[in-house]
Amino acid sequence: MDQREKIEAAVRDLRDRGVGAFTAAPPMFRWLWRFGVNLPPPFFLSFGRAFAIFGGGFAVLWPAVNWLIRGGQLPGPPALEAATALVAGALFGLLMAGYFRLRARRLRLPDWESYAPRAA
């Protein structure tokens, strides 16, 4: 079973366990998989890796979305916007990493390397 098949089987397994489709495979992960990024579903990430992916992604997208919404204007000085993005990203990363690790523990999921999807 290659990586793509394992991801698809894991997402199906998570759905069978009652996890919602967008929680088992968030849009950001689907997008990354489409572009060939070799990344397991978020339930199989370590706390640190989930924190980095979710927090980093949020910290990068937050000012970009603000800039687009405001028509190319930032509401404050760039240094303040950068600091706000970093704090918001850190908080979002902590929340998401904590959520996925806690939920993975409750579902009794092993690490990605030793995970064997349930038979279909």
N, CA, C and O atoms as a GROMACS GRO file, in nm:
protein
  480
    1MET      N    1   0.085  -0.117   0.000
    1MET     CA    2   0.000   0.000   0.000
    1MET      C    3   0.090   0.124   0.000
    1MET      O    4   0.176   0.140   0.087
    2ASP      N    5   0.070   0.210  -0.098
    2ASP     CA    6   0.152   0.332  -0.103
    2ASP      C    7   0.093   0.438  -0.010
    2ASP      O    8  -0.013   0.418   0.049
    3GLN      N    9   0.162   0.551   0.001
    3GLN     CA   10   0.124   0.657   0.094
    3GLN      C   11  -0.016   0.711   0.064
    3GLN      O   12  -0.096   0.730   0.156
    4ARG      N   13  -0.046   0.734  -0.062
    4ARG     CA   14  -0.178   0.789  -0.100
    4ARG      C   15  -0.290   0.693  -0.062
    4ARG      O   16  -0.393   0.736  -0.010
    5GLU      N   17  -0.271   0.564  -0.088
    5GLU     CA   18  -0.372   0.464  -0.053
    5GLU      C   19  -0.389   0.455   0.098
    5GLU      O   20  -0.501   0.438   0.147
    6LYS      N   21  -0.277   0.466   0.171
    6LYS     CA   22  -0.283   0.459   0.317
    6LYS      C   23  -0.360   0.580   0.372
    6LYS      O   24  -0.438   0.566   0.466
    7ILE      N   25  -0.338   0.698   0.314
    7ILE     CA   26  -0.411   0.818   0.358
    7ILE      C   27  -0.560   0.801   0.331
    7ILE      O   28  -0.642   0.829   0.418
    8GLU      N   29  -0.595   0.755   0.212
    8GLU     CA   30  -0.736   0.735   0.178
    8GLU      C   31  -0.801   0.634   0.270
    8GLU      O   32  -0.915   0.653   0.314
    9ALA      N   33  -0.730   0.525   0.300
    9ALA     CA   34  -0.784   0.423   0.391
    9ALA      C   35  -0.797   0.479   0.533
    9ALA      O   36  -0.894   0.449   0.602
   10ALA      N   37  -0.702   0.559   0.576
   10ALA     CA   38  -0.708   0.618   0.711
   10ALA      C   39  -0.826   0.714   0.722
   10ALA      O   40  -0.895   0.716   0.823
   11VAL      N   41  -0.848   0.793   0.619
   11VAL     CA   42  -0.961   0.887   0.621
   11VAL      C   43  -1.093   0.809   0.625
   11VAL      O   44  -1.184   0.845   0.699
   12ARG      N   45  -1.103   0.702   0.547
   12ARG     CA   46  -1.223   0.618   0.551
   12ARG      C   47  -1.242   0.558   0.691
   12ARG      O   48  -1.353   0.556   0.744
   13ASP      N   49  -1.133   0.509   0.749
   13ASP     CA   50  -1.136   0.450   0.883
   13ASP      C   51  -1.182   0.554   0.986
   13ASP      O   52  -1.265   0.524   1.072
   14LEU      N   53  -1.128   0.674   0.978
   14LEU     CA   54  -1.168   0.780   1.071
   14LEU      C   55  -1.316   0.813   1.054
   14LEU      O   56  -1.387   0.833   1.153
   15ARG      N   57  -1.363   0.819   0.930
   15ARG     CA   58  -1.506   0.847   0.904
   15ARG      C   59  -1.592   0.735   0.965
   15ARG      O   60  -1.697   0.763   1.023
   16ASP      N   61  -1.547   0.609   0.951
   16ASP     CA   62  -1.621   0.496   1.008
   16ASP      C   63  -1.625   0.504   1.160
   16ASP      O   64  -1.717   0.451   1.223
   17ARG      N   65  -1.526   0.568   1.220
   17ARG     CA   66  -1.521   0.583   1.366
   17ARG      C   67  -1.601   0.704   1.414
   17ARG      O   68  -1.602   0.735   1.533
   18GLY      N   69  -1.668   0.773   1.322
   18GLY     CA   70  -1.753   0.884   1.361
   18GLY      C   71  -1.690   1.022   1.347
   18GLY      O   72  -1.747   1.121   1.393
   19VAL      N   73  -1.573   1.029   1.286
   19VAL     CA   74  -1.506   1.158   1.266
   19VAL      C   75  -1.561   1.220   1.138
   19VAL      O   76  -1.574   1.152   1.036
   20GLY      N   77  -1.594   1.348   1.143
   20GLY     CA   78  -1.647   1.418   1.027
   20GLY      C   79  -1.547   1.425   0.913
   20GLY      O   80  -1.426   1.417   0.935
   21ALA      N   81  -1.598   1.440   0.792
   21ALA     CA   82  -1.513   1.440   0.672
   21ALA      C   83  -1.409   1.552   0.675
   21ALA      O   84  -1.293   1.529   0.642
   22PHE      N   85  -1.450   1.672   0.716
   22PHE     CA   86  -1.356   1.784   0.715
   22PHE      C   87  -1.265   1.785   0.837
   22PHE      O   88  -1.170   1.862   0.842
   23THR      N   89  -1.294   1.700   0.934
   23THR     CA   90  -1.205   1.684   1.048
   23THR      C   91  -1.103   1.575   1.017
   23THR      O   92  -0.985   1.589   1.049
   24ALA      N   93  -1.147   1.467   0.955
   24ALA     CA   94  -1.057   1.358   0.918
   24ALA      C   95  -0.956   1.403   0.813
   24ALA      O   96  -0.840   1.364   0.817
   25ALA      N   97  -1.001   1.486   0.720
   25ALA     CA   98  -0.914   1.537   0.614
   25ALA      C   99  -0.948   1.684   0.591
   25ALA      O  100  -1.027   1.716   0.501
   26PRO      N  101  -0.891   1.775   0.672
   26PRO     CA  102  -0.920   1.918   0.655
   26PRO      C  103  -0.883   1.967   0.515
   26PRO      O  104  -0.794   1.911   0.451
   27PRO      N  105  -0.951   2.071   0.469
   27PRO     CA  106  -0.924   2.123   0.334
   27PRO      C  107  -0.777   2.155   0.310
   27PRO      O  108  -0.726   2.130   0.200
   28MET      N  109  -0.707   2.209   0.409
   28MET     CA  110  -0.565   2.240   0.392
   28MET      C  111  -0.485   2.113   0.362
   28MET      O  112  -0.395   2.114   0.278
   29PHE      N  113  -0.518   2.004   0.429
   29PHE     CA  114  -0.448   1.878   0.406
   29PHE      C  115  -0.482   1.822   0.269
   29PHE      O  116  -0.394   1.771   0.199
   30ARG      N  117  -0.608   1.830   0.229
   30ARG     CA  118  -0.647   1.783   0.096
   30ARG      C  119  -0.571   1.858  -0.012
   30ARG      O  120  -0.526   1.800  -0.111
   31TRP      N  121  -0.557   1.987   0.008
   31TRP     CA  122  -0.484   2.071  -0.087
   31TRP      C  123  -0.336   2.030  -0.091
   31TRP      O  124  -0.279   2.016  -0.198
   32LEU      N  125  -0.277   2.010   0.026
   32LEU     CA  126  -0.136   1.968   0.030
   32LEU      C  127  -0.118   1.831  -0.035
   32LEU      O  128  -0.021   1.810  -0.109
   33TRP      N  129  -0.208   1.737  -0.008
   33TRP     CA  130  -0.199   1.604  -0.069
   33TRP      C  131  -0.211   1.613  -0.220
   33TRP      O  132  -0.142   1.541  -0.293
   34ARG      N  133  -0.298   1.700  -0.268
   34ARG     CA  134  -0.317   1.716  -0.412
   34ARG      C  135  -0.186   1.760  -0.479
   34ARG      O  136  -0.158   1.722  -0.593
   35PHE      N  137  -0.108   1.839  -0.407
   35PHE     CA  138   0.018   1.887  -0.462
   35PHE      C  139   0.136   1.796  -0.425
   35PHE      O  140   0.252   1.836  -0.442
   36GLY      N  141   0.108   1.678  -0.377
   36GLY     CA  142   0.210   1.578  -0.355
   36GLY      C  143   0.287   1.587  -0.225
   36GLY      O  144   0.391   1.523  -0.211
   37VAL      N  145   0.237   1.665  -0.129
   37VAL     CA  146   0.305   1.674   0.001
   37VAL      C  147   0.277   1.546   0.078
   37VAL      O  148   0.162   1.508   0.096
   38ASN      N  149   0.382   1.481   0.122
   38ASN     CA  150   0.372   1.354   0.192
   38ASN      C  151   0.350   1.381   0.341
   38ASN      O  152   0.445   1.390   0.419
   39LEU      N  153   0.222   1.393   0.379
   39LEU     CA  154   0.185   1.431   0.514
   39LEU      C  155   0.069   1.343   0.559
   39LEU      O  156  -0.029   1.331   0.487
   40PRO      N  157   0.079   1.280   0.677
   40PRO     CA  158  -0.034   1.198   0.723
   40PRO      C  159  -0.152   1.285   0.765
   40PRO      O  160  -0.136   1.406   0.784
   41PRO      N  161  -0.270   1.224   0.780
   41PRO     CA  162  -0.384   1.300   0.831
   41PRO      C  163  -0.350   1.361   0.968
   41PRO      O  164  -0.263   1.308   1.038
   42PRO      N  165  -0.416   1.470   1.006
   42PRO     CA  166  -0.377   1.542   1.128
   42PRO      C  167  -0.385   1.459   1.256
   42PRO      O  168  -0.315   1.490   1.353
   43PHE      N  169  -0.468   1.357   1.260
   43PHE     CA  170  -0.477   1.272   1.379
   43PHE      C  171  -0.350   1.193   1.405
   43PHE      O  172  -0.329   1.142   1.515
   44PHE      N  173  -0.264   1.182   1.304
   44PHE     CA  174  -0.143   1.102   1.317
   44PHE      C  175  -0.017   1.188   1.330
   44PHE      O  176   0.094   1.136   1.330
   45LEU      N  177  -0.034   1.318   1.342
   45LEU     CA  178   0.080   1.408   1.360
   45LEU      C  179   0.116   1.418   1.507
   45LEU      O  180   0.028   1.409   1.593
   46SER      N  181   0.243   1.438   1.535
   46SER     CA  182   0.283   1.466   1.672
   46SER      C  183   0.232   1.604   1.711
   46SER      O  184   0.193   1.683   1.625
   47PHE      N  185   0.231   1.633   1.841
   47PHE     CA  186   0.184   1.764   1.886
   47PHE      C  187   0.267   1.875   1.823
   47PHE      O  188   0.211   1.974   1.775
   48GLY      N  189   0.399   1.860   1.824
   48GLY     CA  190   0.486   1.963   1.769
   48GLY      C  191   0.467   1.985   1.620
   48GLY      O  192   0.465   2.099   1.572
   49ARG      N  193   0.452   1.878   1.547
   49ARG     CA  194   0.434   1.890   1.403
   49ARG      C  195   0.298   1.951   1.369
   49ARG      O  196   0.288   2.034   1.278
   50ALA      N  197   0.193   1.911   1.443
   50ALA     CA  198   0.060   1.970   1.421
   50ALA      C  199   0.062   2.118   1.457
   50ALA      O  200   0.003   2.200   1.386
   51PHE      N  201   0.130   2.152   1.566
   51PHE     CA  202   0.142   2.293   1.606
   51PHE      C  203   0.210   2.374   1.496
   51PHE      O  204   0.164   2.482   1.461
   52ALA      N  205   0.318   2.320   1.442
   52ALA     CA  206   0.392   2.393   1.338
   52ALA      C  207   0.309   2.408   1.211
   52ALA      O  208   0.308   2.516   1.151
   53ILE      N  209   0.239   2.305   1.170
   53ILE     CA  210   0.161   2.310   1.045
   53ILE      C  211   0.041   2.403   1.060
   53ILE      O  212   0.021   2.492   0.978
   54PHE      N  213  -0.038   2.382   1.164
   54PHE     CA  214  -0.158   2.465   1.182
   54PHE      C  215  -0.123   2.607   1.222
   54PHE      O  216  -0.178   2.703   1.168
   55GLY      N  217  -0.033   2.621   1.317
   55GLY     CA  218   0.006   2.755   1.362
   55GLY      C  219   0.078   2.833   1.254
   55GLY      O  220   0.051   2.951   1.234
   56GLY      N  221   0.170   2.768   1.185
   56GLY     CA  222   0.242   2.834   1.077
   56GLY      C  223   0.151   2.873   0.962
   56GLY      O  224   0.161   2.984   0.909
   57GLY      N  225   0.063   2.782   0.925
   57GLY     CA  226  -0.032   2.812   0.818
   57GLY      C  227  -0.122   2.929   0.853
   57GLY      O  228  -0.147   3.016   0.770
   58PHE      N  229  -0.170   2.931   0.976
   58PHE     CA  230  -0.257   3.040   1.020
   58PHE      C  231  -0.180   3.173   1.025
   58PHE      O  232  -0.231   3.277   0.983
   59ALA      N  233  -0.058   3.168   1.077
   59ALA     CA  234   0.022   3.291   1.089
   59ALA      C  235   0.055   3.350   0.952
   59ALA      O  236   0.068   3.472   0.939
   60VAL      N  237   0.068   3.266   0.851
   60VAL     CA  238   0.096   3.316   0.716
   60VAL      C  239  -0.032   3.367   0.649
   60VAL      O  240  -0.032   3.472   0.584
   61LEU      N  241  -0.141   3.294   0.667
   61LEU     CA  242  -0.266   3.332   0.599
   61LEU      C  243  -0.338   3.449   0.665
   61LEU      O  244  -0.405   3.526   0.596
   62TRP      N  245  -0.325   3.465   0.794
   62TRP     CA  246  -0.396   3.571   0.867
   62TRP      C  247  -0.369   3.710   0.809
   62TRP      O  248  -0.465   3.779   0.774
   63PRO      N  249  -0.244   3.754   0.798
   63PRO     CA  250  -0.222   3.888   0.742
   63PRO      C  251  -0.258   3.897   0.594
   63PRO      O  252  -0.301   4.002   0.547
   64ALA      N  253  -0.242   3.789   0.520
   64ALA     CA  254  -0.277   3.791   0.378
   64ALA      C  255  -0.428   3.811   0.359
   64ALA      O  256  -0.470   3.889   0.274
   65VAL      N  257  -0.507   3.741   0.438
   65VAL     CA  258  -0.652   3.757   0.430
   65VAL      C  259  -0.693   3.897   0.474
   65VAL      O  260  -0.776   3.961   0.410
   66ASN      N  261  -0.634   3.945   0.584
   66ASN     CA  262  -0.664   4.083   0.629
   66ASN      C  263  -0.630   4.184   0.520
   66ASN      O  264  -0.707   4.277   0.496
   67TRP      N  265  -0.519   4.166   0.457
   67TRP     CA  266  -0.475   4.258   0.353
   67TRP      C  267  -0.574   4.256   0.236
   67TRP      O  268  -0.609   4.362   0.183
   68LEU      N  269  -0.619   4.138   0.195
   68LEU     CA  270  -0.715   4.128   0.085
   68LEU      C  271  -0.850   4.188   0.121
   68LEU      O  272  -0.911   4.258   0.041
   69ILE      N  273  -0.896   4.158   0.243
   69ILE     CA  274  -1.026   4.210   0.286
   69ILE      C  275  -1.025   4.362   0.292
   69ILE      O  276  -1.125   4.426   0.261
   70ARG      N  277  -0.914   4.418   0.332
   70ARG     CA  278  -0.904   4.564   0.348
   70ARG      C  279  -0.857   4.635   0.221
   70ARG      O  280  -0.819   4.752   0.225
   71GLY      N  281  -0.859   4.566   0.110
   71GLY     CA  282  -0.825   4.628  -0.018
   71GLY      C  283  -0.680   4.672  -0.029
   71GLY      O  284  -0.652   4.778  -0.085
   72GLY      N  285  -0.590   4.592   0.024
   72GLY     CA  286  -0.447   4.625   0.013
   72GLY      C  287  -0.395   4.714   0.124
   72GLY      O  288  -0.281   4.759   0.118
   73GLN      N  289  -0.476   4.740   0.224
   73GLN     CA  290  -0.435   4.823   0.337
   73GLN      C  291  -0.429   4.736   0.463
   73GLN      O  292  -0.517   4.653   0.486
   74LEU      N  293  -0.325   4.755   0.543
   74LEU     CA  294  -0.319   4.689   0.672
   74LEU      C  295  -0.369   4.787   0.778
   74LEU      O  296  -0.343   4.907   0.768
   75PRO      N  297  -0.440   4.738   0.880
   75PRO     CA  298  -0.498   4.828   0.979
   75PRO      C  299  -0.397   4.892   1.073
   75PRO      O  300  -0.430   4.989   1.141
   76GLY      N  301  -0.276   4.843   1.077
   76GLY     CA  302  -0.176   4.898   1.168
   76GLY      C  303  -0.038   4.889   1.110
   76GLY      O  304  -0.020   4.850   0.994
   77PRO      N  305   0.062   4.924   1.189
   77PRO     CA  306   0.201   4.914   1.143
   77PRO      C  307   0.237   4.768   1.110
   77PRO      O  308   0.185   4.676   1.175
   78PRO      N  309   0.323   4.747   1.013
   78PRO     CA  310   0.359   4.610   0.975
   78PRO      C  311   0.415   4.526   1.090
   78PRO      O  312   0.387   4.407   1.099
   79ALA      N  313   0.492   4.587   1.179
   79ALA     CA  314   0.548   4.512   1.292
   79ALA      C  315   0.436   4.462   1.384
   79ALA      O  316   0.441   4.350   1.433
   80LEU      N  317   0.336   4.546   1.406
   80LEU     CA  318   0.222   4.506   1.489
   80LEU      C  319   0.143   4.396   1.421
   80LEU      O  320   0.099   4.302   1.486
   81GLU      N  321   0.124   4.407   1.291
   81GLU     CA  322   0.052   4.303   1.216
   81GLU      C  323   0.128   4.170   1.222
   81GLU      O  324   0.066   4.065   1.235
   82ALA      N  325   0.259   4.176   1.211
   82ALA     CA  326   0.340   4.053   1.217
   82ALA      C  327   0.330   3.990   1.356
   82ALA      O  328   0.315   3.869   1.368
   83ALA      N  329   0.338   4.072   1.459
   83ALA     CA  330   0.328   4.020   1.596
   83ALA      C  331   0.190   3.960   1.621
   83ALA      O  332   0.178   3.854   1.684
   84THR      N  333   0.087   4.027   1.573
   84THR     CA  334  -0.049   3.976   1.588
   84THR      C  335  -0.064   3.842   1.517
   84THR      O  336  -0.125   3.749   1.570
   85ALA      N  337  -0.010   3.832   1.397
   85ALA     CA  338  -0.017   3.707   1.320
   85ALA      C  339   0.056   3.594   1.393
   85ALA      O  340   0.007   3.481   1.396
   86LEU      N  341   0.171   3.623   1.450
   86LEU     CA  342   0.247   3.520   1.522
   86LEU      C  343   0.173   3.473   1.647
   86LEU      O  344   0.168   3.353   1.675
   87VAL      N  345   0.116   3.566   1.722
   87VAL     CA  346   0.041   3.528   1.843
   87VAL      C  347  -0.084   3.450   1.805
   87VAL      O  348  -0.113   3.346   1.863
   88ALA      N  349  -0.158   3.500   1.706
   88ALA     CA  350  -0.279   3.429   1.662
   88ALA      C  351  -0.244   3.290   1.608
   88ALA      O  352  -0.314   3.193   1.636
   89GLY      N  353  -0.136   3.281   1.532
   89GLY     CA  354  -0.093   3.151   1.480
   89GLY      C  355  -0.053   3.056   1.591
   89GLY      O  356  -0.086   2.937   1.586
   90ALA      N  357   0.017   3.108   1.691
   90ALA     CA  358   0.058   3.023   1.804
   90ALA      C  359  -0.064   2.971   1.880
   90ALA      O  360  -0.070   2.853   1.914
   91LEU      N  361  -0.159   3.058   1.905
   91LEU     CA  362  -0.280   3.015   1.976
   91LEU      C  363  -0.360   2.914   1.894
   91LEU      O  364  -0.406   2.813   1.947
   92PHE      N  365  -0.377   2.942   1.765
   92PHE     CA  366  -0.450   2.850   1.679
   92PHE      C  367  -0.376   2.716   1.672
   92PHE      O  368  -0.438   2.610   1.680
   93GLY      N  369  -0.244   2.720   1.656
   93GLY     CA  370  -0.164   2.597   1.651
   93GLY      C  371  -0.177   2.515   1.778
   93GLY      O  372  -0.190   2.393   1.772
   94LEU      N  373  -0.173   2.581   1.894
   94LEU     CA  374  -0.188   2.510   2.022
   94LEU      C  375  -0.326   2.444   2.033
   94LEU      O  376  -0.337   2.328   2.073
   95LEU      N  377  -0.429   2.519   1.996
   95LEU     CA  378  -0.564   2.464   2.003
   95LEU      C  379  -0.582   2.344   1.910
   95LEU      O  380  -0.637   2.241   1.950
   96MET      N  381  -0.537   2.358   1.787
   96MET     CA  382  -0.556   2.249   1.690
   96MET      C  383  -0.470   2.128   1.725
   96MET      O  384  -0.518   2.014   1.718
   97ALA      N  385  -0.346   2.150   1.763
   97ALA     CA  386  -0.259   2.038   1.800
   97ALA      C  387  -0.316   1.965   1.922
   97ALA      O  388  -0.318   1.842   1.926
   98GLY      N  389  -0.362   2.041   2.020
   98GLY     CA  390  -0.421   1.980   2.138
   98GLY      C  391  -0.546   1.901   2.105
   98GLY      O  392  -0.565   1.790   2.154
   99TYR      N  393  -0.631   1.958   2.020
   99TYR     CA  394  -0.754   1.889   1.980
   99TYR      C  395  -0.722   1.756   1.911
   99TYR      O  396  -0.777   1.652   1.948
  100PHE      N  397  -0.634   1.759   1.811
  100PHE     CA  398  -0.606   1.638   1.735
  100PHE      C  399  -0.535   1.532   1.819
  100PHE      O  400  -0.563   1.413   1.803
  101ARG      N  401  -0.445   1.573   1.907
  101ARG     CA  402  -0.376   1.474   1.991
  101ARG      C  403  -0.474   1.412   2.091
  101ARG      O  404  -0.471   1.291   2.112
  102LEU      N  405  -0.559   1.494   2.151
  102LEU     CA  406  -0.656   1.442   2.247
  102LEU      C  407  -0.754   1.347   2.178
  102LEU      O  408  -0.783   1.239   2.230
  103ARG      N  409  -0.803   1.388   2.063
  103ARG     CA  410  -0.898   1.303   1.989
  103ARG      C  411  -0.832   1.174   1.941
  103ARG      O  412  -0.895   1.068   1.944
  104ALA      N  413  -0.706   1.180   1.898
  104ALA     CA  414  -0.634   1.060   1.855
  104ALA      C  415  -0.617   0.963   1.972
  104ALA      O  416  -0.628   0.842   1.956
  105ARG      N  417  -0.590   1.018   2.089
  105ARG     CA  418  -0.576   0.933   2.208
  105ARG      C  419  -0.709   0.865   2.240
  105ARG      O  420  -0.712   0.746   2.273
  106ARG      N  421  -0.818   0.940   2.231
  106ARG     CA  422  -0.950   0.882   2.260
  106ARG      C  423  -0.988   0.775   2.158
  106ARG      O  424  -1.056   0.678   2.192
  107LEU      N  425  -0.944   0.792   2.034
  107LEU     CA  426  -0.971   0.692   1.930
  107LEU      C  427  -0.870   0.578   1.934
  107LEU      O  428  -0.881   0.482   1.857
  108ARG      N  429  -0.771   0.588   2.023
  108ARG     CA  430  -0.665   0.487   2.039
  108ARG      C  431  -0.590   0.462   1.908
  108ARG      O  432  -0.567   0.348   1.868
  109LEU      N  433  -0.552   0.572   1.844
  109LEU     CA  434  -0.478   0.562   1.718
  109LEU      C  435  -0.329   0.551   1.745
  109LEU      O  436  -0.275   0.623   1.830
  110PRO      N  437  -0.262   0.461   1.675
  110PRO     CA  438  -0.116   0.450   1.690
  110PRO      C  439  -0.047   0.560   1.609
  110PRO      O  440  -0.112   0.640   1.542
  111ASP      N  441   0.085   0.562   1.614
  111ASP     CA  442   0.156   0.657   1.528
  111ASP      C  443   0.142   0.612   1.383
  111ASP      O  444   0.106   0.497   1.356
  112TRP      N  445   0.171   0.702   1.291
  112TRP     CA  446   0.148   0.678   1.148
  112TRP      C  447   0.226   0.560   1.094
  112TRP      O  448   0.175   0.484   1.013
  113GLU      N  449   0.349   0.544   1.139
  113GLU     CA  450   0.434   0.436   1.087
  113GLU      C  451   0.379   0.298   1.121
  113GLU      O  452   0.392   0.204   1.042
  114SER      N  453   0.317   0.284   1.238
  114SER     CA  454   0.265   0.152   1.276
  114SER      C  455   0.115   0.139   1.252
  114SER      O  456   0.056   0.037   1.286
  115TYR      N  457   0.053   0.240   1.193
  115TYR     CA  458  -0.090   0.236   1.165
  115TYR      C  459  -0.120   0.142   1.048
  115TYR      O  460  -0.058   0.152   0.942
  116ALA      N  461  -0.214   0.052   1.068
  116ALA     CA  462  -0.262  -0.037   0.963
  116ALA      C  463  -0.413  -0.014   0.953
  116ALA      O  464  -0.487  -0.052   1.044
  117PRO      N  465  -0.460   0.048   0.845
  117PRO     CA  466  -0.604   0.075   0.832
  117PRO      C  467  -0.687  -0.053   0.844
  117PRO      O  468  -0.645  -0.161   0.805
  118ARG      N  469  -0.806  -0.035   0.898
  118ARG     CA  470  -0.900  -0.147   0.909
  118ARG      C  471  -0.936  -0.196   0.769
  118ARG      O  472  -0.937  -0.118   0.674
  119ALA      N  473  -0.965  -0.322   0.759
  119ALA     CA  474  -1.006  -0.376   0.628
  119ALA      C  475  -1.141  -0.319   0.590
  119ALA      O  476  -1.229  -0.302   0.674
  120ALA      N  477  -1.156  -0.289   0.461
  120ALA     CA  478  -1.281  -0.228   0.412
  120ALA      C  479  -1.392  -0.330   0.406
  120ALA      O  480  -1.504  -0.296   0.367
   0.00000   0.00000   0.00000
